[in-house]
Amino acid sequence: MTAHKSIRLQRSQAVRPGRRPVMLAIAGDSAAGKTTLTRGIADALGPDRATAICVDDYHRYDRAERAGLDITVLNPACNYIEVMEQHLQLLALGRPVLKPVYDHATGQLSRPVLVEPREFVLVEGLLPLHSKLARACFDITVYLDPPEEIRRSWKLRRDTAERGYTPEQVLAELNRREPESAAYIRPQRQWADICVQFAPIAGRPAGESSVLSAELLLRPTARHPDLSGVLTDDDRRTVHLKLIRDADGRPVDALHIHGYAPREDARIVEKAIWAQLSRRHGAAMPETLGELADGRSEPLAIAQLLLVWHLLEALE
């Protein structure tokens, strides 16, 4: 039996409750918004229920060592993929791991830390869906797919403010990484149950406003909440649901949330999502979703709530 089939079988035999965690993967390129999305989900579930890790900690080389190499951290060869796969399997079966730590601020590898899986394990990073074995560890998979000009601006702002790079260094590194983004990061999109794109409001130039809309492609590889009773395909509404063609030509439900969606419109969708949990788990709908440093984002809140729904539903 192949390794990926073996881990699926072991997980299926570890019947809930309390036998294994529910695993979520959030993949995407650097500065695509993975940490922001993950942090809101973890906060909604609470620290006693959710463990969040970043698989970028499995970098093989520190920043100084990488300076002399012809590959970047986007390349699997620049990461301990086999160790990542082993740790994901252990976490998926409810077992602790001694995880490496990469310090993005200094570019150095730090002392490893013990990670104890809780009820939910949220895994974000560049390559969580790279291999068949890694993908077999997850219950729900997500790919973040912002327009490239938006991602580049986010990376420029983050890396200059938080990681000590100059703008020239960030732009040069983005250009150097592009072939490996195309080769290793973007192909993970095909394995996602949900593709999320935060983008400027249609008809407005990028950079004109910080307000972003969201489009969530809900693929039939997972069972999603039924929103047809509260949404239509009328794109004049600030929140609407359409059947469209994905990049591969297959039909997929597209949930669109306008950046200026009124709170009352967003609330209708949130209540419809929450009401479809087969059990309520004794908890009210989370109220901390969509939080950003400069306020609240309704598109982000709905995206996070949809993923919370999937995690809670997977407990059944």
N, C-alpha and C positions, 0 to 999 in steps of 0.2 A: 504494500500500500504506500502511495506517495505521501510525503510529509504534509502537504496541504490537506489531503483527504483525511489523514490521521488526526490532525488537530480539529477538523470539523467534527469528526466522529466523537472525539473525546469531549468536546464542548457540548455536543448534543446529548451525551450520556450524563453530563453533569447537570441534572435537572434542578431547576429553581424550586424553592427559594434557598438562597444563601450558599449555593454550591459554586457559582462562578459569577464574575461581574458581567455587565453589559458593556460592550466595547464600541466606541465611536472613533472613526478616523476622519480628520480634517486635513486634506492635502492641498498644496498650492505653492506657487512660486514665492520667492522672498518678498516680504512686504505686501502680500495679497490680502491681509486682514485676518489671518488664521488665529492669532493670539487674541484679538479683540472678540471674535466670535466665540472662541473657546472659553474665555474668561467669563463672559456673561452667562454661558450655560452652567459653568462650574458654580458661579455665585448663586444662580437660581436653585440648583440642587442642594447646595450647602456643603461645607467642608467635611461633614461627617458622612456624606453619601458619595462624593465624587473625588476621584484622583485624576489630576491632569498632568501629562508629561509631554515633552517636546522631543521628537526623535532626531532633531538636529544635534542633540547631545552626543550622538554616536559618530561625530566627525573623527576621522582617523588622524588628522594633523591639526596643529594649532595655526594661528594666522601667520606667524613668522615662517613656519615650515612650508605653508602653502605658497608663500611668495616666490619660491623657486621652482614651483611645479607648473606643468602645462595643463592641469585640470583644476576645476573649481569644486566647491562643496556640493554643487548640484550633481556631480558625477558619483554614481554608486561606489566607484573605486576609491573615492575620497572619504568613504564612510565605512564603519564596521557593520555592514548589512547583515552578516551572519549573526552577530551578537544581538543586533536589533531584533531580528526574527526570533531568536531564542528567547529574548526577554518578552516580546509580545506574546509568544506562546505561553510562557509561564504566567504572565498577568491575565491572559484570557482564561486560564484555569484557576485563577484566584490565588496565585502564589507570589510571594514577594521577589523583588530583584534588586541587585546592587547596581544602580544605573550610573553610567558616566555623566559628567557635567561639563558642558562647554560654556564658558563665560563670554557672551557676545560683547560685553563692554570692553573687555581686555583682549579678547581673541585667544585666550589661553584655556587649556584643559584643567579642570579643577578636581578636587577630591570627590569620588563617587558618593552617592547618597542612597540610602535604603528606601525603596518605594513599596508601600503596602497597598495592594489594590482594594478599593472600597466597592460599594455596590455598582458604581459606574466608573469606567476608565475612559478618559477623554485623551486621545492621542492626536497631536498636531505636529506638522513639520513638512519638510520638503519632499520626503520619500516614503511616507507610511504605506502607500499603495503600489510601491515599485514592484514587489515580487508576489507571486501567487501564494507563497506561504504566509507572507505578512497579511495579504488581503483575507486569507482564510480565518484570521483571528478576530475579524470585526463583524458586528451585527448590523451596523449602518455606516455607510461611507459617503463622504462629502468632498467635493472639489470646489475651491474658490477660484473664480475666473474673471477678475476685473479687467476692463480694457487696459491694454498695455500702457497707454500714456498715463492713466491714473495710477497704476501700480508703480511706474517709474517715479512719479512725483511723490508717492508715499514713501518709497525707498530712499529717495533723495532727502526728504525731510527727516525721516527717522535716523538714517545712518549718520547724517551730519550732526543731529541734535543729541543722539544717544550713544553712538559708537565711535566717535572721534575721527570720522573721515572728512575729507574736504569734498566739496561738490565735484571737483574734477576727478577725484578718485572714485566716487560713487558712479559717475557716468561712464568712466572707463571700465569699471568692473561690470556694469550692466551690459556693455557691449561685448566684453570678453565672455560673459556667461551665456549669451544668447544661443549659441549652438547647443550647449548642454541643456538649456531650458527646453529647447525644441526636442532634444533627443530623450530626455529623462523625466522632466517635470510635467509638461503638457500631455504626454501620453497617458498619465494617470487619470485624466478626465474621463476616459472611456469606462473606468471601473467604478465610478461614483453613482450611488443611488440618487443623490441630489447634487446638482450643480448650481452654485450661487454666484450671481454677478451683481455687484454694487457698481453703479455707473451714473454719470451725470444725467439729469432729466433730459429726455428727448427734446431736441431742438435748441438746447442751450450749449454753448461751447464749454469744453472742459476747462475748469479753472475759474469759471465765472462765479460759481457758488460752491460752497462746501456741502450743500444738500445733495444727497445721492438717492436715486431710486434703487430698487432691488428687483431682480427677476430670478425666481427659483424654478429650475427645471426638475420636475418630480417624475423620475423614471419608474417604469413598471417593475423594476427589479426589487422594489420594496413596496409594502402596503402603506399608503399615505392616508391621512384623514380626508374624508369626503367633504369638500367645500362647495359642491355644486348647488347645495340648497341655499347658500347665502351669497354666492358670487355668480356673475354672468361673464360672457366674453365681450362685454361692452367696454372698449378701451377708453371711453370717456370717463369712466369711473376711476377713482384714485386707486382702488384695489380691484383687480379683475383676474379671471382665470380663463386661459385659452388652450386649445389643443393646437400645437404647432409641430413643425418638423425639427428634430434635433440636427446636430452637425452631420450625423451619419445617415440622415434621411428618415429615421424612425419617428413615429408620432410620440409626443411627450406632452404632459400637462405643464403649462407655464404659468406660475403665479406671479403676477406683477404688483408691486407696491410702490406707488408714486412717492417721491421724496417729501412732498407736501401733503401726504394723506392726513386728513383730520383725525384726531385721536378717536372720535366716535366711530369712524369707518374702520380703523385698525382694531378697535375694541370688538366690533362685530366678528371679525375674522378670528381674533384671539379666543373669544368665547366659543366659536364654532369648533376650533381645534381642540380646546380643552374639554369640551363636552363629549368628545368622541373617545376619550379614554375608557377602556372597558371597565376600569375601576379607578376611583379617585385617589387611592393611596393615602387617604386621610389628610390631604393637603389642599390648600387653596391655590389658585393659579398664581405663579410667581409674578411679583410686581417690580422686580429690579431689572427687567430685561431692557435692552436697547440703550443702555447708558453709555454715553461718550464723555470725554473730558469737557466738551463744550455744550452738553445738553443731551437730549434724548432723540433717538432715531427710530421712527415707527417701522421702517423696513428692516432694520437690524433686530428690533424686538420680535417681529413676526418670524424672522428667520431663526432666531434663537429659540423661540417657543415651539416652533415646528420640530426642532431637533430634541428639545426636552420631551415633547410628546412621543417621539420615536423611542427615546431611551426608556421612558416609563412604560410604554406599550410593550417593549421587549421583555419586561419583567414577567409578563403573563406566560 
